[in-house]
Amino acid sequence: MGRFFTPAEVQVAASAFDQAEGLVGRHFRLSPDEIKAHRYDVKTLAFLESHEVRNGAFAHLCKYQTGRDRKDEETAPGLHFYRICLQDNRILDAVERGTSFIRLSPLLLYIAAHELVHIIRFDRGEIAFDAGEEDRDKEEEKVHGITRTLLQGLRQSEVGIVAECFDSRYRLGDWVN
């Protein structure tokens, strides 16, 4: 299965998601309560189910639905939440390989912001979670652009380096219903 985050690295991830919530909220003009209304949780590799593990991404976004029969999707929407599945081994490998210029904190901030942008866009209906491959590719480009824009105001040059390094050469996220 690979390497897992240490407790200290888990805290870095938690801080990255806290910071990303603020950045994404400001970008989309959402209050902290409105951001919290988008139901999601974050799991690290040690706590993922086998279907939540992906080899080609830093994070994998899953959508879980409760309170209804999937056949009744149109008439009884039920509740849903997203799980952001961090792939610790892939993230740590990228930091190790890019040790001279990639740091864990800015990489996790980029990943967190990127995944939260996806969640906001899904919940707003800007794209369907179960979109086809061509639409997913277009969505990834849009989300990368939005993520770069909302991180531009930060004074951390390392975040900009991450944005450039992982722009289109590395698969940042994946989503599955």
Secondary structure, DSSP 8 states (H G I E B T S, - for coil): ------HHHHHHHHHHHHHHHHHHHHHTT--HHHHHTS-EEEE-GGG--GGG--SS-SEEEEEEEESS-GGGTTT---EEEEEEEE-HHHHHHHHHHTTTT--HHHHHHHHHHHHHHHHHHHHTTSS-TT--HHHHHHHHHHHHHHHHHHHTT-S-HHHHHHHHHTSSSS--EEEE-
